[in-house]
Amino acid sequence: MAELIPPLNSCSSRMQAGEKRFARRLISHLEDDYLCWYETGIGYRPRYTDFVILHPIRGLLLLEVKDWHFDTIRKASPDSFEILTNNGLKNVANPHRQARQCSYKLVQQLEKDDQLVHLDGKHKGKLLMPWGYGVVFSRITRRQFDESRLGEVIPEVQTICKDEMAESLDMEEFQKRLWDMFNYCFHRTLTQPQIDRVRWHLFPEIRMNPQPELQLQGKGKQEIFEIPDIIKVMDIKQEKLARGLGAGHRVIHGVAGSGKTMILGYRCMHLARLLNKPILVLCYNVTLAARLQSLIDEQGVNDKVNVYSIHSWANTILKTYNLMSPKIEDGNFDARIETLIEQVGKGNVPRGQYGAILIDEGHDFKREWLRLVVDMVDPDTNSLLLLYDDTQSIYKQSSGLGFKLKDVGIEAQGRSTILKLNYRNTEEILKFAFDFIGDYVKPNDGGDSGVPIIEPDSAGRSGPSPVIEVFRSFDDEAKRIANVFSKLHSERGRAWSEMCVLYCHNWMGKAVCDAMEAANIPFTWLKDSKSKHQFNVLENSVKIITMHSSKGLEFPTVAACGVGSLGVNEERIEDDAKLLYVALTRATQNLLVTSSKESPFTVKLQQMIKRYKTRVVA
């Protein structure tokens, strides 16, 4: 079943009755690998065809739908129609001519894009996909069309009539009507990046102007905290590093807060200027993917850079090539990636689709996933960047990769960089976090895997000591956090968008939301896939996020709650320690840690009482 995608400035309420009927037929009579848009703007001065259909093999089809009755049409010529309206007779453009002009305009726009044209041969400079156009008469039957001789002003083969879009019509017959509108066809399958590129051209209003610098804090006002000089120095160093990485496979081992994501952003900007083929950015969690997408949008390179979580990417590719995506049972989203690996192996999905691939938080990727990603890099560019920190590998059971990078095709010997300096956190927060995890994860040189665990060094920025507070119940934890955040906002002028609460279990998130609501604090709860995909760090609200989903994010003020529920399972104690380490290192300035249940972690935190400001609430 095809998906109908409205543009940013459109909604179904704007459809005429005939357009709605035709939209329903597209949804019911086309497979999943069709993309259908309604009222898509063409060019910078929008002119619309009612529907645009894209198929990875068939090509691009533009359709104009007319909801005219047979007796509405009084005269018809190749250039114009005279129709009867409520206000009398009116001359309008021949809908076939209208669709043709819009098609030419779109094709001319697409042919300016090197990624969408033949680069050599007799078709050099021409669009690499078939394209066509036509007219849908939603209230005129084929018999009425023929008897009125409308075929003399609109080619019969380029029209669909009322009885040819009925619900009872066979799917193959309906699709044949669509694709007979093409003057030519050729067998070439569009890649996912090329499809994404067409999307970008169809939606010019989402383009952002490039900025001279990568602003990881977004475009919001920075009134409360002035960016420290050390961060400005880091900005320069990370940009130089990103530009100087060179070709081939590259691996960066970086501690939390060392600027890996900033390097990724600069690297994307640099490669976007050099490569014709698109660039793919992959990570594990959906929230980080949304944040990375916002960074790419801010830099004006979203036309060349595609950002996905690994699971979303696999599902998108399977859908693009009309391959059956497995049903998700017991939360086993990995099945989609396994299916994609199988289909690539069978040759049903082409390899080498991307000019470059960048992987953020690569420590969360499995062996076979990395092998798949390597296969998707164009061998002519062979550009791959893997960013890694094993102390943050919270999605798998074992420490370290458990295999050598070269075993999955990553050839980075002599091309690895180690980043030990932490820029994100104050010295107090960094020392606190690493003191905690030190009993569970020991620094090492990476052994056979070539992926070391690195003890971070502080960049020297100082701030308030972390605060540890112990309560009788979790509800008391939630109320305390709401009270602290309320005071920070009212007494110190801190923006709500600078505050975040990290929790372990969904019931904790609900309790925190209740406490925020009771305190009249605006909040955004990233509780499901939809809210995570729509994540906007600049929205003026407190963010309530699971510790797992916080990876790659940062906030000036962070409250990590419910830590007593971690570390209770001895088999998972190292994974839980890494998870809490991730949560603690999300705070750039202020950190509050709360607990209401005893566990090995709370015992460890109690042992740290003498070195840190704490408060035990009896």
C-alpha positions, 0 to 999 in steps of 0.5 A: 500500500502506497503512502500519500505524503502532503507537503509542509503547506498542505492538508487533506482538507484542501482536496476536492472530492475527485482528488480525494477519490484518486488519492484513495486509489493511489493508496490502495492500488500501489505497492509500498515502494511508490511515493506519492505527493499531493500538491507539490510545489515546483520551483521557487515560484510554486506551480502545482500539479495535484499529484507527483508519483515516484517509483524507483524503477518506473520513474517520475509521473506528474498528474493533474486532476480535474473534478469537472462533470461532462457538461461542465466543459463547453469548449476545448482546444490544445491550449485552453478549455472553456468551462461553466462555473458558478460565476459563469463561463471561464477560460482555463489552461488545458490540463494536459498542457498545464501538467506538461509545463510543470513536468518540464519545469521540474525536469529542468530543475532536476537536470541541474543536479549531478546526482540525478543525471547521466554523467557520460555517454550519449545521454550525458546531462539527461535525467537518469529516470523516466518521466511522464505526465497526464490528466485524471478526469474524476467525473468523466467516463471513458465513453464520454471522453471518446464520444466528445472527441476530447482525445483530439486535444488531450492524448487518450493514453495520457488520461485516466477517467472515472471508471478507470479509477474505481475501487473494483479495478484490478491493481495491475490494470490501474498501474498500467494506465499510469505507466502507459503515460510515459513516452519511453522507459528504461530499466534503472533502479534509483538508489535510496539517496537519489530518491531522497535527492528528488524529495529535496528538490520537491520541497525547496521550502525546507532548505536552510542557508549555510552558516559559516560555523557549526553551532552545536547549540542551535540557533537560539539565543545564548543569553544565560551562558556565554560560550567559553573560550575553550569551546571556541578553540575546540571548534577550530581544532575539530574543524581542522581535524575533520578537514584533514582526515583524508580519504579512505577508512578512518576511525576516531576513538573519543571520550564522551564530550570530546567533540566527536559529533562536532567533527562529524558535522564538519566532516559532512560539510567538507565532503558535501563540497567534494562529492557528487554522490550523497552522504549517509550518517548513521547512529543507533538511537532515534533521538540522536538521529533527530539531533544530528538531522537538525545540525545538518539542516542548520548547515544547509547541506541536507540536500546531500546528507541523509541522516538515519538511525540504523533501524530506520535506514534499514526499514526505509531501504526495504520499503524503497525496493518493495522488499518485505519488512519483517513484523516486529515481535518482542521489540526485535527491531534488529530483524529489519537490519538482518533482512536488509543484509540478506537482500543485499547479499542476494543482489536485490539492493545495490551496493555502493550507493553512498559517496561517504558514510559516517557512523556516530556512536559506532560502539553500539553497532554489531559486527554484521551491521558494520559489514553491511555499512562498508558494502554500501560505500562507493568503492571509488570514494571509499570514504568511511568514518567510524566514531567510537567510545566503548565506555558509552556502549550501552546497547550490547551485552559485552564490553568492546567490539569482540572482533577486529575492525578489519574483520568487517572490512574497515581498513583503518590501520594507521588512520585512527585518531584518539581524542582524550580531551573532554570539552563538554563537561566541567572538570567537576562533572567529568571527575565525578562521572569517571570516578563512578565508572572506574570500578566497572570499566578499566582503561585499556589499549583496545587489544585485538579489536583496536578499539581502546577504552580511554580515560578522559582529560578535562579541558579545564572548565570549572563549575558547580560540584555535582549534587547527590540527594537521597529520598524515601520515594521516587515521587519525592525525587520527581517533586524535588527535581521540579522544585529545583528546575522551577527555582533555576528558571524563576530566580536565575533566569535559566531557560526551560530548554536548557534543562533535562531529566533522565530516567531509567523506566517508563513509569519514572518518566510518567511520575516526572511528567506529573511532577512537572505538570503540578509545578506548571513547568512546560515539558516535552516527554520523548516517550515513543518513536514519534516524539523522538523523531520530532525532537527539537532541542530548542523547544522552550520546554524541559526535556524528559528522556530515557538515559538510553535515548540521551546519547549524543545530547547535552544540556546545561542542567541535567537531573539523573533520577532513579539511579537506585534501580540500576546495578541491581542485576550482577550480570548487567552491572557493567552495562548499567554503569555505562548507562549511568555514565552516559547520563552523568556526562550529558550535563555541561554545567549543573548535575543533580543525581537522585535516588530512593532505592539502595543498590550497588550504585547508591553504595558507590555514590555514598562512598563519594559523599566526602568528595562531593556536595551531597544531601541525604533527605531522611 
